[in-house]
Amino acid sequence: MDPMPVPHGGVVLNPRTALLDRDGTILEDRHYLADPDGVALLPGAASGLRRLQAAGVTLVVISNQSGVARGLISPAELAAVEERFRSLLATEGVTLAGSYSCPHRAEDGCDCRKPRAGLAQRAAAELGLDLRSCMVVGDQPADIGLARHLGATAVLVRTGHGVATLASGASPDVVVNGLNDLADLCLLPADPLRPSPA
């Protein structure tokens, strides 16, 4: 039997916004994905996102795509993959409020590559988000780092590189098997003895 979602330190998950990684979190990680035909949703990802969306959580994707700067993915290929990604989600009843990608390498020193907060701040400005009431969901140390920069809840999924990230000593606030389990955790009935988050 799969382990249950594990909240750390009594974290209460009641987010208004989810900043989500793409590859390894929502999509199967195909490593520098350039072909739209390779776009495939992880099991349970669409269901989890649909349930979060129905509960009023704003869904935003924040993704590092250094394959563009490395010459492994063209901007046109990135756009085609993005179009296929959104189309697959749409067929599952999921609509993203926004999707943002950093095309740079770590050594480029940009402010948009996770764990830096540039893309999250851009999304907040364009979409009217309150980053203080969000969670950052992903499978990589950079996702946890972004959450720390924002003062947000860091959620690690065990999909993609999640197991390796956890084994490396990373300390997220919450660990879940995948997005469906995350929805389970966020949609738990309110505990009348538990104070509501500010």
mmCIF file of the C-alpha atoms, coordinates in Angstrom:
data_MODEL
# 
_entry.id   MODEL 
# 
loop_
_atom_site.group_PDB 
_atom_site.id 
_atom_site.type_symbol 
_atom_site.label_atom_id 
_atom_site.label_alt_id 
_atom_site.label_comp_id 
_atom_site.label_asym_id 
_atom_site.label_entity_id 
_atom_site.label_seq_id 
_atom_site.pdbx_PDB_ins_code 
_atom_site.Cartn_x 
_atom_site.Cartn_y 
_atom_site.Cartn_z 
_atom_site.occupancy 
_atom_site.B_iso_or_equiv 
_atom_site.pdbx_formal_charge 
_atom_site.auth_seq_id 
_atom_site.auth_comp_id 
_atom_site.auth_asym_id 
_atom_site.auth_atom_id 
_atom_site.pdbx_PDB_model_num 
ATOM 1   C CA . MET A 1 1   ? 0.000   0.000  0.000   1.00 0.00 ? 1   MET A CA 1 
ATOM 2   C CA . ASP A 1 2   ? 1.296   3.473  -0.877  1.00 0.00 ? 2   ASP A CA 1 
ATOM 3   C CA . PRO A 1 3   ? 2.130   5.702  2.075   1.00 0.00 ? 3   PRO A CA 1 
ATOM 4   C CA . MET A 1 4   ? -0.334  8.435  2.950   1.00 0.00 ? 4   MET A CA 1 
ATOM 5   C CA . PRO A 1 5   ? 0.471   12.116 2.389   1.00 0.00 ? 5   PRO A CA 1 
ATOM 6   C CA . VAL A 1 6   ? 2.874   13.317 5.048   1.00 0.00 ? 6   VAL A CA 1 
ATOM 7   C CA . PRO A 1 7   ? 2.462   16.855 6.410   1.00 0.00 ? 7   PRO A CA 1 
ATOM 8   C CA . HIS A 1 8   ? 5.420   18.082 8.428   1.00 0.00 ? 8   HIS A CA 1 
ATOM 9   C CA . GLY A 1 9   ? 5.153   20.233 11.538  1.00 0.00 ? 9   GLY A CA 1 
ATOM 10  C CA . GLY A 1 10  ? 1.361   20.450 11.540  1.00 0.00 ? 10  GLY A CA 1 
ATOM 11  C CA . VAL A 1 11  ? 1.199   22.312 8.216   1.00 0.00 ? 11  VAL A CA 1 
ATOM 12  C CA . VAL A 1 12  ? -2.349  23.302 7.264   1.00 0.00 ? 12  VAL A CA 1 
ATOM 13  C CA . LEU A 1 13  ? -2.859  23.188 3.507   1.00 0.00 ? 13  LEU A CA 1 
ATOM 14  C CA . ASN A 1 14  ? -5.470  25.755 2.570   1.00 0.00 ? 14  ASN A CA 1 
ATOM 15  C CA . PRO A 1 15  ? -3.843  27.491 -0.406  1.00 0.00 ? 15  PRO A CA 1 
ATOM 16  C CA . ARG A 1 16  ? -5.476  29.961 -2.750  1.00 0.00 ? 16  ARG A CA 1 
ATOM 17  C CA . THR A 1 17  ? -2.792  29.382 -5.396  1.00 0.00 ? 17  THR A CA 1 
ATOM 18  C CA . ALA A 1 18  ? -0.640  26.429 -6.438  1.00 0.00 ? 18  ALA A CA 1 
ATOM 19  C CA . LEU A 1 19  ? 2.618   27.218 -8.237  1.00 0.00 ? 19  LEU A CA 1 
ATOM 20  C CA . LEU A 1 20  ? 3.338   23.932 -9.970  1.00 0.00 ? 20  LEU A CA 1 
ATOM 21  C CA . ASP A 1 21  ? 6.392   22.495 -11.658 1.00 0.00 ? 21  ASP A CA 1 
ATOM 22  C CA . ARG A 1 22  ? 5.654   20.896 -15.035 1.00 0.00 ? 22  ARG A CA 1 
ATOM 23  C CA . ASP A 1 23  ? 8.006   18.003 -15.864 1.00 0.00 ? 23  ASP A CA 1 
ATOM 24  C CA . GLY A 1 24  ? 8.001   15.251 -13.259 1.00 0.00 ? 24  GLY A CA 1 
ATOM 25  C CA . THR A 1 25  ? 5.095   16.859 -11.410 1.00 0.00 ? 25  THR A CA 1 
ATOM 26  C CA . ILE A 1 26  ? 2.274   17.122 -13.960 1.00 0.00 ? 26  ILE A CA 1 
ATOM 27  C CA . LEU A 1 27  ? 3.921   15.566 -17.009 1.00 0.00 ? 27  LEU A CA 1 
ATOM 28  C CA . GLU A 1 28  ? 6.128   12.529 -17.380 1.00 0.00 ? 28  GLU A CA 1 
ATOM 29  C CA . ASP A 1 29  ? 9.709   13.832 -17.346 1.00 0.00 ? 29  ASP A CA 1 
ATOM 30  C CA . ARG A 1 30  ? 11.070  13.192 -20.854 1.00 0.00 ? 30  ARG A CA 1 
ATOM 31  C CA . HIS A 1 31  ? 14.291  15.229 -20.337 1.00 0.00 ? 31  HIS A CA 1 
ATOM 32  C CA . TYR A 1 32  ? 14.409  18.265 -22.641 1.00 0.00 ? 32  TYR A CA 1 
ATOM 33  C CA . LEU A 1 33  ? 11.006  17.549 -24.138 1.00 0.00 ? 33  LEU A CA 1 
ATOM 34  C CA . ALA A 1 34  ? 10.836  19.051 -27.636 1.00 0.00 ? 34  ALA A CA 1 
ATOM 35  C CA . ASP A 1 35  ? 8.217   16.857 -29.342 1.00 0.00 ? 35  ASP A CA 1 
ATOM 36  C CA . PRO A 1 36  ? 4.528   17.501 -28.580 1.00 0.00 ? 36  PRO A CA 1 
ATOM 37  C CA . ASP A 1 37  ? 3.858   13.809 -29.216 1.00 0.00 ? 37  ASP A CA 1 
ATOM 38  C CA . GLY A 1 38  ? 5.913   13.050 -26.098 1.00 0.00 ? 38  GLY A CA 1 
ATOM 39  C CA . VAL A 1 39  ? 3.651   15.070 -23.811 1.00 0.00 ? 39  VAL A CA 1 
ATOM 40  C CA . ALA A 1 40  ? 1.990   12.688 -21.340 1.00 0.00 ? 40  ALA A CA 1 
ATOM 41  C CA . LEU A 1 41  ? 0.211   13.443 -18.080 1.00 0.00 ? 41  LEU A CA 1 
ATOM 42  C CA . LEU A 1 42  ? 1.331   11.558 -14.997 1.00 0.00 ? 42  LEU A CA 1 
ATOM 43  C CA . PRO A 1 43  ? -1.279  9.166  -13.537 1.00 0.00 ? 43  PRO A CA 1 
ATOM 44  C CA . GLY A 1 44  ? -3.665  11.054 -11.272 1.00 0.00 ? 44  GLY A CA 1 
ATOM 45  C CA . ALA A 1 45  ? -2.272  14.474 -12.205 1.00 0.00 ? 45  ALA A CA 1 
ATOM 46  C CA . ALA A 1 46  ? -5.330  15.673 -14.114 1.00 0.00 ? 46  ALA A CA 1 
ATOM 47  C CA . SER A 1 47  ? -7.714  14.402 -11.452 1.00 0.00 ? 47  SER A CA 1 
ATOM 48  C CA . GLY A 1 48  ? -5.761  16.119 -8.699  1.00 0.00 ? 48  GLY A CA 1 
ATOM 49  C CA . LEU A 1 49  ? -5.593  19.409 -10.590 1.00 0.00 ? 49  LEU A CA 1 
ATOM 50  C CA . ARG A 1 50  ? -9.281  19.252 -11.489 1.00 0.00 ? 50  ARG A CA 1 
ATOM 51  C CA . ARG A 1 51  ? -10.242 18.741 -7.843  1.00 0.00 ? 51  ARG A CA 1 
ATOM 52  C CA . LEU A 1 52  ? -7.992  21.568 -6.657  1.00 0.00 ? 52  LEU A CA 1 
ATOM 53  C CA . GLN A 1 53  ? -9.428  23.859 -9.352  1.00 0.00 ? 53  GLN A CA 1 
ATOM 54  C CA . ALA A 1 54  ? -12.991 22.938 -8.331  1.00 0.00 ? 54  ALA A CA 1 
ATOM 55  C CA . ALA A 1 55  ? -12.090 23.901 -4.763  1.00 0.00 ? 55  ALA A CA 1 
ATOM 56  C CA . GLY A 1 56  ? -11.074 27.376 -5.933  1.00 0.00 ? 56  GLY A CA 1 
ATOM 57  C CA . VAL A 1 57  ? -7.294  26.930 -6.085  1.00 0.00 ? 57  VAL A CA 1 
ATOM 58  C CA . THR A 1 58  ? -5.654  28.992 -8.854  1.00 0.00 ? 58  THR A CA 1 
ATOM 59  C CA . LEU A 1 59  ? -3.278  26.794 -10.883 1.00 0.00 ? 59  LEU A CA 1 
ATOM 60  C CA . VAL A 1 60  ? -0.082  28.317 -12.275 1.00 0.00 ? 60  VAL A CA 1 
ATOM 61  C CA . VAL A 1 61  ? 2.864   26.463 -13.825 1.00 0.00 ? 61  VAL A CA 1 
ATOM 62  C CA . ILE A 1 62  ? 6.414   27.720 -13.186 1.00 0.00 ? 62  ILE A CA 1 
ATOM 63  C CA . SER A 1 63  ? 8.972   25.690 -15.129 1.00 0.00 ? 63  SER A CA 1 
ATOM 64  C CA . ASN A 1 64  ? 12.719  25.715 -15.810 1.00 0.00 ? 64  ASN A CA 1 
ATOM 65  C CA . GLN A 1 65  ? 13.367  24.916 -19.482 1.00 0.00 ? 65  GLN A CA 1 
ATOM 66  C CA . SER A 1 66  ? 17.122  25.293 -19.913 1.00 0.00 ? 66  SER A CA 1 
ATOM 67  C CA . GLY A 1 67  ? 17.000  23.137 -23.049 1.00 0.00 ? 67  GLY A CA 1 
ATOM 68  C CA . VAL A 1 68  ? 16.198  26.331 -24.951 1.00 0.00 ? 68  VAL A CA 1 
ATOM 69  C CA . ALA A 1 69  ? 19.446  28.068 -23.925 1.00 0.00 ? 69  ALA A CA 1 
ATOM 70  C CA . ARG A 1 70  ? 21.347  24.820 -24.501 1.00 0.00 ? 70  ARG A CA 1 
ATOM 71  C CA . GLY A 1 71  ? 20.090  24.638 -28.079 1.00 0.00 ? 71  GLY A CA 1 
ATOM 72  C CA . LEU A 1 72  ? 18.243  21.372 -27.437 1.00 0.00 ? 72  LEU A CA 1 
ATOM 73  C CA . ILE A 1 73  ? 14.757  22.880 -27.708 1.00 0.00 ? 73  ILE A CA 1 
ATOM 74  C CA . SER A 1 74  ? 13.802  25.694 -30.069 1.00 0.00 ? 74  SER A CA 1 
ATOM 75  C CA . PRO A 1 75  ? 11.382  28.396 -28.901 1.00 0.00 ? 75  PRO A CA 1 
ATOM 76  C CA . ALA A 1 76  ? 8.911   27.066 -31.489 1.00 0.00 ? 76  ALA A CA 1 
ATOM 77  C CA . GLU A 1 77  ? 9.216   23.531 -30.094 1.00 0.00 ? 77  GLU A CA 1 
ATOM 78  C CA . LEU A 1 78  ? 8.733   24.820 -26.547 1.00 0.00 ? 78  LEU A CA 1 
ATOM 79  C CA . ALA A 1 79  ? 5.584   26.638 -27.686 1.00 0.00 ? 79  ALA A CA 1 
ATOM 80  C CA . ALA A 1 80  ? 4.273   23.500 -29.432 1.00 0.00 ? 80  ALA A CA 1 
ATOM 81  C CA . VAL A 1 81  ? 4.850   21.393 -26.304 1.00 0.00 ? 81  VAL A CA 1 
ATOM 82  C CA . GLU A 1 82  ? 3.101   24.051 -24.228 1.00 0.00 ? 82  GLU A CA 1 
ATOM 83  C CA . GLU A 1 83  ? 0.119   24.056 -26.588 1.00 0.00 ? 83  GLU A CA 1 
ATOM 84  C CA . ARG A 1 84  ? -0.144  20.260 -26.384 1.00 0.00 ? 84  ARG A CA 1 
ATOM 85  C CA . PHE A 1 85  ? 0.220   20.400 -22.581 1.00 0.00 ? 85  PHE A CA 1 
ATOM 86  C CA . ARG A 1 86  ? -2.628  22.894 -22.220 1.00 0.00 ? 86  ARG A CA 1 
ATOM 87  C CA . SER A 1 87  ? -4.755  20.935 -24.708 1.00 0.00 ? 87  SER A CA 1 
ATOM 88  C CA . LEU A 1 88  ? -4.373  17.708 -22.728 1.00 0.00 ? 88  LEU A CA 1 
ATOM 89  C CA . LEU A 1 89  ? -5.311  19.488 -19.519 1.00 0.00 ? 89  LEU A CA 1 
ATOM 90  C CA . ALA A 1 90  ? -8.309  21.111 -21.201 1.00 0.00 ? 90  ALA A CA 1 
ATOM 91  C CA . THR A 1 91  ? -9.655  17.715 -22.285 1.00 0.00 ? 91  THR A CA 1 
ATOM 92  C CA . GLU A 1 92  ? -9.487  16.762 -18.583 1.00 0.00 ? 92  GLU A CA 1 
ATOM 93  C CA . GLY A 1 93  ? -11.392 19.876 -17.509 1.00 0.00 ? 93  GLY A CA 1 
ATOM 94  C CA . VAL A 1 94  ? -8.333  21.715 -16.184 1.00 0.00 ? 94  VAL A CA 1 
ATOM 95  C CA . THR A 1 95  ? -7.518  25.312 -17.101 1.00 0.00 ? 95  THR A CA 1 
ATOM 96  C CA . LEU A 1 96  ? -4.274  26.933 -16.011 1.00 0.00 ? 96  LEU A CA 1 
ATOM 97  C CA . ALA A 1 97  ? -4.432  30.573 -14.955 1.00 0.00 ? 97  ALA A CA 1 
ATOM 98  C CA . GLY A 1 98  ? -0.926  30.929 -16.350 1.00 0.00 ? 98  GLY A CA 1 
ATOM 99  C CA . SER A 1 99  ? 2.145   29.000 -17.463 1.00 0.00 ? 99  SER A CA 1 
ATOM 100 C CA . TYR A 1 100 ? 5.631   30.519 -17.267 1.00 0.00 ? 100 TYR A CA 1 
ATOM 101 C CA . SER A 1 101 ? 8.966   29.080 -18.400 1.00 0.00 ? 101 SER A CA 1 
ATOM 102 C CA . CYS A 1 102 ? 12.558  30.148 -17.821 1.00 0.00 ? 102 CYS A CA 1 
ATOM 103 C CA . PRO A 1 103 ? 14.658  29.314 -20.927 1.00 0.00 ? 103 PRO A CA 1 
ATOM 104 C CA . HIS A 1 104 ? 18.030  29.993 -19.270 1.00 0.00 ? 104 HIS A CA 1 
ATOM 105 C CA . ARG A 1 105 ? 20.814  27.823 -17.852 1.00 0.00 ? 105 ARG A CA 1 
ATOM 106 C CA . ALA A 1 106 ? 21.797  28.031 -14.193 1.00 0.00 ? 106 ALA A CA 1 
ATOM 107 C CA . GLU A 1 107 ? 25.056  29.753 -15.139 1.00 0.00 ? 107 GLU A CA 1 
ATOM 108 C CA . ASP A 1 108 ? 23.225  32.535 -17.004 1.00 0.00 ? 108 ASP A CA 1 
ATOM 109 C CA . GLY A 1 109 ? 22.428  34.302 -13.729 1.00 0.00 ? 109 GLY A CA 1 
ATOM 110 C CA . CYS A 1 110 ? 18.844  35.245 -14.629 1.00 0.00 ? 110 CYS A CA 1 
ATOM 111 C CA . ASP A 1 111 ? 16.241  36.077 -11.990 1.00 0.00 ? 111 ASP A CA 1 
ATOM 112 C CA . CYS A 1 112 ? 13.578  33.829 -13.526 1.00 0.00 ? 112 CYS A CA 1 
ATOM 113 C CA . ARG A 1 113 ? 15.156  30.398 -13.080 1.00 0.00 ? 113 ARG A CA 1 
ATOM 114 C CA . LYS A 1 114 ? 13.915  28.542 -10.017 1.00 0.00 ? 114 LYS A CA 1 
ATOM 115 C CA . PRO A 1 115 ? 14.746  28.723 -7.144  1.00 0.00 ? 115 PRO A CA 1 
ATOM 116 C CA . ARG A 1 116 ? 14.808  32.460 -7.897  1.00 0.00 ? 116 ARG A CA 1 
ATOM 117 C CA . ALA A 1 117 ? 11.428  34.126 -7.690  1.00 0.00 ? 117 ALA A CA 1 
ATOM 118 C CA . GLY A 1 118 ? 11.273  36.183 -10.894 1.00 0.00 ? 118 GLY A CA 1 
ATOM 119 C CA . LEU A 1 119 ? 8.633   34.111 -12.682 1.00 0.00 ? 119 LEU A CA 1 
ATOM 120 C CA . ALA A 1 120 ? 6.508   33.742 -9.565  1.00 0.00 ? 120 ALA A CA 1 
ATOM 121 C CA . GLN A 1 121 ? 6.605   37.509 -9.045  1.00 0.00 ? 121 GLN A CA 1 
ATOM 122 C CA . ARG A 1 122 ? 5.710   38.088 -12.699 1.00 0.00 ? 122 ARG A CA 1 
ATOM 123 C CA . ALA A 1 123 ? 2.783   35.678 -12.368 1.00 0.00 ? 123 ALA A CA 1 
ATOM 124 C CA . ALA A 1 124 ? 1.648   37.456 -9.203  1.00 0.00 ? 124 ALA A CA 1 
ATOM 125 C CA . ALA A 1 125 ? 1.740   40.829 -10.951 1.00 0.00 ? 125 ALA A CA 1 
ATOM 126 C CA . GLU A 1 126 ? -0.045  39.636 -14.094 1.00 0.00 ? 126 GLU A CA 1 
ATOM 127 C CA . LEU A 1 127 ? -2.638  37.423 -12.416 1.00 0.00 ? 127 LEU A CA 1 
ATOM 128 C CA . GLY A 1 128 ? -3.220  39.334 -9.172  1.00 0.00 ? 128 GLY A CA 1 
ATOM 129 C CA . LEU A 1 129 ? -1.931  36.533 -6.942  1.00 0.00 ? 129 LEU A CA 1 
ATOM 130 C CA . ASP A 1 130 ? -1.129  36.740 -3.247  1.00 0.00 ? 130 ASP A CA 1 
ATOM 131 C CA . LEU A 1 131 ? 2.064   34.699 -2.983  1.00 0.00 ? 131 LEU A CA 1 
ATOM 132 C CA . ARG A 1 132 ? 1.752   34.601 0.804   1.00 0.00 ? 132 ARG A CA 1 
ATOM 133 C CA . SER A 1 133 ? -1.199  32.226 0.461   1.00 0.00 ? 133 SER A CA 1 
ATOM 134 C CA . CYS A 1 134 ? 0.286   29.855 -2.101  1.00 0.00 ? 134 CYS A CA 1 
ATOM 135 C CA . MET A 1 135 ? 2.003   26.502 -2.158  1.00 0.00 ? 135 MET A CA 1 
ATOM 136 C CA . VAL A 1 136 ? 4.879   25.542 -4.450  1.00 0.00 ? 136 VAL A CA 1 
ATOM 137 C CA . VAL A 1 137 ? 4.577   21.990 -5.770  1.00 0.00 ? 137 VAL A CA 1 
ATOM 138 C CA . GLY A 1 138 ? 7.369   20.113 -7.502  1.00 0.00 ? 138 GLY A CA 1 
ATOM 139 C CA . ASP A 1 139 ? 9.872   17.278 -7.549  1.00 0.00 ? 139 ASP A CA 1 
ATOM 140 C CA . GLN A 1 140 ? 13.177  19.164 -7.459  1.00 0.00 ? 140 GLN A CA 1 
ATOM 141 C CA . PRO A 1 141 ? 15.258  21.037 -4.859  1.00 0.00 ? 141 PRO A CA 1 
ATOM 142 C CA . ALA A 1 142 ? 14.686  24.203 -6.922  1.00 0.00 ? 142 ALA A CA 1 
ATOM 143 C CA . ASP A 1 143 ? 10.958  23.974 -6.223  1.00 0.00 ? 143 ASP A CA 1 
ATOM 144 C CA . ILE A 1 144 ? 11.581  23.796 -2.487  1.00 0.00 ? 144 ILE A CA 1 
ATOM 145 C CA . GLY A 1 145 ? 14.013  26.694 -2.844  1.00 0.00 ? 145 GLY A CA 1 
ATOM 146 C CA . LEU A 1 146 ? 11.388  28.792 -4.622  1.00 0.00 ? 146 LEU A CA 1 
ATOM 147 C CA . ALA A 1 147 ? 8.937   28.145 -1.798  1.00 0.00 ? 147 ALA A CA 1 
ATOM 148 C CA . ARG A 1 148 ? 11.545  29.283 0.726   1.00 0.00 ? 148 ARG A CA 1 
ATOM 149 C CA . HIS A 1 149 ? 12.186  32.490 -1.241  1.00 0.00 ? 149 HIS A CA 1 
ATOM 150 C CA . LEU A 1 150 ? 8.460   33.231 -1.267  1.00 0.00 ? 150 LEU A CA 1 
ATOM 151 C CA . GLY A 1 151 ? 7.730   32.207 2.317   1.00 0.00 ? 151 GLY A CA 1 
ATOM 152 C CA . ALA A 1 152 ? 5.280   29.684 0.849   1.00 0.00 ? 152 ALA A CA 1 
ATOM 153 C CA . THR A 1 153 ? 4.498   26.058 1.686   1.00 0.00 ? 153 THR A CA 1 
ATOM 154 C CA . ALA A 1 154 ? 6.888   23.643 -0.069  1.00 0.00 ? 154 ALA A CA 1 
ATOM 155 C CA . VAL A 1 155 ? 5.199   20.482 -1.343  1.00 0.00 ? 155 VAL A CA 1 
ATOM 156 C CA . LEU A 1 156 ? 7.361   17.687 -2.757  1.00 0.00 ? 156 LEU A CA 1 
ATOM 157 C CA . VAL A 1 157 ? 5.800   15.045 -4.990  1.00 0.00 ? 157 VAL A CA 1 
ATOM 158 C CA . ARG A 1 158 ? 7.401   11.605 -5.138  1.00 0.00 ? 158 ARG A CA 1 
ATOM 159 C CA . THR A 1 159 ? 6.949   11.519 -8.922  1.00 0.00 ? 159 THR A CA 1 
ATOM 160 C CA . GLY A 1 160 ? 9.739   12.571 -11.306 1.00 0.00 ? 160 GLY A CA 1 
ATOM 161 C CA . HIS A 1 161 ? 12.896  13.250 -9.274  1.00 0.00 ? 161 HIS A CA 1 
ATOM 162 C CA . GLY A 1 162 ? 10.951  13.526 -6.020  1.00 0.00 ? 162 GLY A CA 1 
ATOM 163 C CA . VAL A 1 163 ? 12.257  10.361 -4.371  1.00 0.00 ? 163 VAL A CA 1 
ATOM 164 C CA . ALA A 1 164 ? 15.865  11.300 -5.185  1.00 0.00 ? 164 ALA A CA 1 
ATOM 165 C CA . THR A 1 165 ? 15.274  14.846 -3.943  1.00 0.00 ? 165 THR A CA 1 
ATOM 166 C CA . LEU A 1 166 ? 13.953  13.531 -0.659  1.00 0.00 ? 166 LEU A CA 1 
ATOM 167 C CA . ALA A 1 167 ? 16.867  11.096 -0.336  1.00 0.00 ? 167 ALA A CA 1 
ATOM 168 C CA . SER A 1 168 ? 19.301  13.983 -0.860  1.00 0.00 ? 168 SER A CA 1 
ATOM 169 C CA . GLY A 1 169 ? 18.219  15.484 2.457   1.00 0.00 ? 169 GLY A CA 1 
ATOM 170 C CA . ALA A 1 170 ? 15.726  18.059 1.171   1.00 0.00 ? 170 ALA A CA 1 
ATOM 171 C CA . SER A 1 171 ? 13.240  19.306 3.754   1.00 0.00 ? 171 SER A CA 1 
ATOM 172 C CA . PRO A 1 172 ? 9.876   20.165 2.194   1.00 0.00 ? 172 PRO A CA 1 
ATOM 173 C CA . ASP A 1 173 ? 6.899   21.049 4.375   1.00 0.00 ? 173 ASP A CA 1 
ATOM 174 C CA . VAL A 1 174 ? 4.724   18.323 2.856   1.00 0.00 ? 174 VAL A CA 1 
ATOM 175 C CA . VAL A 1 175 ? 5.473   15.115 0.934   1.00 0.00 ? 175 VAL A CA 1 
ATOM 176 C CA . VAL A 1 176 ? 2.824   13.473 -1.264  1.00 0.00 ? 176 VAL A CA 1 
ATOM 177 C CA . ASN A 1 177 ? 2.836   10.631 -3.762  1.00 0.00 ? 177 ASN A CA 1 
ATOM 178 C CA . GLY A 1 178 ? 1.353   12.814 -6.501  1.00 0.00 ? 178 GLY A CA 1 
ATOM 179 C CA . LEU A 1 179 ? -1.184  15.512 -7.294  1.00 0.00 ? 179 LEU A CA 1 
ATOM 180 C CA . ASN A 1 180 ? -4.217  13.370 -6.503  1.00 0.00 ? 180 ASN A CA 1 
ATOM 181 C CA . ASP A 1 181 ? -2.874  12.796 -2.997  1.00 0.00 ? 181 ASP A CA 1 
ATOM 182 C CA . LEU A 1 182 ? -2.192  16.523 -2.716  1.00 0.00 ? 182 LEU A CA 1 
ATOM 183 C CA . ALA A 1 183 ? -5.844  17.211 -3.522  1.00 0.00 ? 183 ALA A CA 1 
ATOM 184 C CA . ASP A 1 184 ? -6.853  14.685 -0.849  1.00 0.00 ? 184 ASP A CA 1 
ATOM 185 C CA . LEU A 1 185 ? -4.759  16.551 1.697   1.00 0.00 ? 185 LEU A CA 1 
ATOM 186 C CA . CYS A 1 186 ? -5.972  20.020 0.713   1.00 0.00 ? 186 CYS A CA 1 
ATOM 187 C CA . LEU A 1 187 ? -9.613  18.962 0.679   1.00 0.00 ? 187 LEU A CA 1 
ATOM 188 C CA . LEU A 1 188 ? -9.696  17.261 4.078   1.00 0.00 ? 188 LEU A CA 1 
ATOM 189 C CA . PRO A 1 189 ? -12.761 18.331 6.081   1.00 0.00 ? 189 PRO A CA 1 
ATOM 190 C CA . ALA A 1 190 ? -12.116 21.335 8.278   1.00 0.00 ? 190 ALA A CA 1 
ATOM 191 C CA . ASP A 1 191 ? -11.259 20.512 11.877  1.00 0.00 ? 191 ASP A CA 1 
ATOM 192 C CA . PRO A 1 192 ? -13.388 22.756 14.151  1.00 0.00 ? 192 PRO A CA 1 
ATOM 193 C CA . LEU A 1 193 ? -10.620 22.636 16.777  1.00 0.00 ? 193 LEU A CA 1 
ATOM 194 C CA . ARG A 1 194 ? -7.954  23.737 14.303  1.00 0.00 ? 194 ARG A CA 1 
ATOM 195 C CA . PRO A 1 195 ? -7.444  27.470 13.864  1.00 0.00 ? 195 PRO A CA 1 
ATOM 196 C CA . SER A 1 196 ? -7.953  28.778 10.351  1.00 0.00 ? 196 SER A CA 1 
ATOM 197 C CA . PRO A 1 197 ? -4.841  30.105 8.578   1.00 0.00 ? 197 PRO A CA 1 
ATOM 198 C CA . ALA A 1 198 ? -4.573  33.888 8.562   1.00 0.00 ? 198 ALA A CA 1 
# 
